Amino acid sequence: MSDNSEAQAIFAIFFSDCWAYAGLTLFVHDFLLTLGSEVTLFWMEFRASGASILFLFNRYLTLTTQVVGVTPIPVSPEVLSPLGYIFCD
């Protein structure tokens, strides 16, 4: 029984990660498609207005949170070290 629940947990984590990476890929694809328009409309003659600051904040904050959301977080000091045995007792 425990083998089946462990396999189901791994399966769920795998597909959760797949959906997260698929969402990030679509988001980055859309970001790159609209980058030319952004450069033309906002960076060529940038005028700091409330609307332009809100647009850029929304665009880059969303991109940042999407990338951070799929970045793995180390759970132990051994993962941080390139030579994992340094932190072992």
Backbone hydrogen bonds in HBPLUS format (Angstrom, degrees):
<---DONOR---> <-ACCEPTOR-->    atom                        ^
c    i                          cat <-CA-CA->   ^        H-A-AA   ^      H-
h    n   atom  resd res      DA  || num        DHA   H-A  angle D-A-AA Bond
n    s   type  num  typ     dist DA aas  dist angle  dist       angle   num
A0005-SER N   A0001-MET O   3.16 MM   4  6.52 159.9  2.20 153.4 158.1     1
A0006-GLU N   A0002-SER O   2.95 MM   4  6.04 152.6  2.03 142.9 150.8     2
A0007-ALA N   A0003-ASP O   2.93 MM   4  6.09 154.8  2.00 142.9 150.0     3
A0008-GLN N   A0004-ASN O   2.94 MM   4  6.15 152.9  2.01 144.2 151.9     4
A0009-ALA N   A0005-SER O   2.97 MM   4  6.14 149.3  2.07 140.3 148.2     5
A0010-ILE N   A0006-GLU O   3.01 MM   4  6.26 161.1  2.05 149.6 154.2     6
A0011-PHE N   A0007-ALA O   2.88 MM   4  6.02 158.2  1.93 146.7 153.4     7
A0012-ALA N   A0008-GLN O   2.88 MM   4  6.05 156.0  1.94 144.4 150.5     8
A0013-ILE N   A0009-ALA O   2.94 MM   4  6.17 160.3  1.98 149.5 154.7     9
A0014-PHE N   A0010-ILE O   2.88 MM   4  6.03 159.6  1.92 149.2 155.3    10
A0015-PHE N   A0011-PHE O   3.05 MM   4  6.29 168.1  2.06 152.2 154.3    11
A0016-SER N   A0012-ALA O   2.91 MM   4  6.00 145.4  2.03 141.9 152.2    12
A0017-ASP N   A0013-ILE O   2.90 MM   4  6.12 157.9  1.95 149.1 154.4    13
A0018-CYS N   A0014-PHE O   2.90 MM   4  6.22 151.2  1.99 144.7 153.7    14
A0019-TRP N   A0015-PHE O   3.00 MM   4  6.16 160.3  2.04 144.1 148.0    15
A0020-ALA N   A0016-SER O   3.02 MM   4  6.26 153.1  2.10 143.9 151.7    16
A0021-TYR N   A0017-ASP O   2.90 MM   4  6.14 162.9  1.93 155.0 158.6    17
A0022-ALA N   A0018-CYS O   2.88 MM   4  6.04 153.0  1.95 146.4 154.7    18
A0023-GLY N   A0019-TRP O   2.92 MM   4  6.05 158.5  1.96 145.5 151.0    19
A0024-LEU N   A0020-ALA O   2.97 MM   4  6.20 157.3  2.03 145.1 151.7    20
A0025-THR N   A0021-TYR O   2.89 MM   4  6.03 155.5  1.95 143.8 150.7    21
A0026-LEU N   A0022-ALA O   3.00 MM   4  6.27 162.4  2.04 150.3 154.1    22
A0027-PHE N   A0023-GLY O   2.94 MM   4  6.11 157.6  1.99 146.9 153.7    23
A0028-VAL N   A0024-LEU O   2.86 MM   4  6.06 165.4  1.88 155.2 158.3    24
A0029-HIS N   A0025-THR O   2.91 MM   4  6.02 154.5  1.97 145.7 153.4    25
A0030-ASP N   A0026-LEU O   2.97 MM   4  6.18 163.0  2.00 149.0 152.8    26
A0031-PHE N   A0027-PHE O   2.86 MM   4  6.09 152.9  1.94 145.0 153.7    27
A0032-LEU N   A0028-VAL O   2.85 MM   4  6.08 158.2  1.90 150.9 155.3    28
A0033-LEU N   A0029-HIS O   2.96 MM   4  6.19 151.3  2.04 146.9 155.3    29
A0034-THR N   A0030-ASP O   3.12 MM   4  6.30 150.9  2.21 147.7 153.6    30
A0035-LEU N   A0032-LEU O   3.40 MM   3  5.07 158.3  2.45  94.6 100.8    31
A0038-GLU N   A0034-THR O   3.05 MM   4  6.30 154.9  2.11 148.2 155.9    32
A0039-VAL N   A0035-LEU O   2.92 MM   4  6.19 160.4  1.96 154.2 158.5    33
A0040-THR N   A0036-GLY O   3.06 MM   4  6.27 163.5  2.09 147.3 151.7    34
A0041-LEU N   A0037-SER O   2.85 MM   4  5.97 165.0  1.88 153.1 157.3    35
A0042-PHE N   A0038-GLU O   2.80 MM   4  5.57 161.0  1.84 150.0 155.3    36
A0043-TRP N   A0039-VAL O   3.18 MM   4  4.83 133.2  2.41 111.0 124.1    37
A0044-MET N   A0039-VAL O   3.10 MM   5  6.26 130.4  2.36 167.3 175.4    38
A0053-ILE N   A0049-SER O   3.02 MM   4  6.15 166.3  2.04 156.4 160.3    39
A0054-LEU N   A0050-GLY O   2.98 MM   4  6.03 156.8  2.04 142.3 149.3    40
A0055-PHE N   A0051-ALA O   2.91 MM   4  6.07 156.2  1.97 145.5 152.2    41
A0056-LEU N   A0052-SER O   2.99 MM   4  6.18 170.6  2.00 150.6 152.7    42
A0057-PHE N   A0053-ILE O   2.90 MM   4  5.94 159.5  1.94 147.5 153.9    43
A0058-ASN N   A0054-LEU O   2.93 MM   4  5.98 161.6  1.97 145.2 150.5    44
A0059-ARG N   A0055-PHE O   2.90 MM   4  6.07 156.1  1.96 149.1 156.2    45
A0060-TYR N   A0056-LEU O   2.98 MM   4  6.06 173.7  1.98 152.7 154.2    46
A0061-LEU N   A0057-PHE O   2.90 MM   4  5.68 152.6  1.97 143.4 151.8    47
A0062-THR N   A0058-ASN O   3.22 MM   4  5.95 156.7  2.28 132.1 138.5    48
A0063-LEU N   A0059-ARG O   3.27 MM   4  6.41 156.3  2.33 135.8 142.2    49
A0064-THR N   A0060-TYR O   2.99 MM   4  6.06 159.5  2.03 140.7 146.4    50
A0065-THR N   A0061-LEU O   2.96 MM   4  6.17 162.7  1.99 150.2 154.4    51
A0066-GLN N   A0062-THR O   3.01 MM   4  6.16 151.0  2.10 146.2 154.0    52
A0067-VAL N   A0063-LEU O   3.07 MM   4  6.30 160.1  2.11 151.0 155.5    53
A0068-VAL N   A0064-THR O   2.93 MM   4  6.10 167.0  1.95 154.3 158.3    54
A0069-GLY N   A0065-THR O   2.92 MM   4  5.81 142.6  2.06 134.7 144.7    55
A0071-THR N   A0068-VAL O   3.26 MM   3  5.06 150.2  2.36  96.2 104.9    56
A0079-VAL N   A0076-SER O   3.17 MM   3  5.66 141.9  2.32 110.6 119.4    57
A0080-LEU N   A0077-PRO O   3.14 MM   3  5.21 128.4  2.42  97.0 110.1    58
A0086-ILE N   A0083-LEU O   3.12 MM   3  6.12 172.0  2.13 136.7 137.4    59
A0088-CYS N   A0085-TYR O   3.35 MM   3  5.16 155.5  2.41  97.0 104.1    60
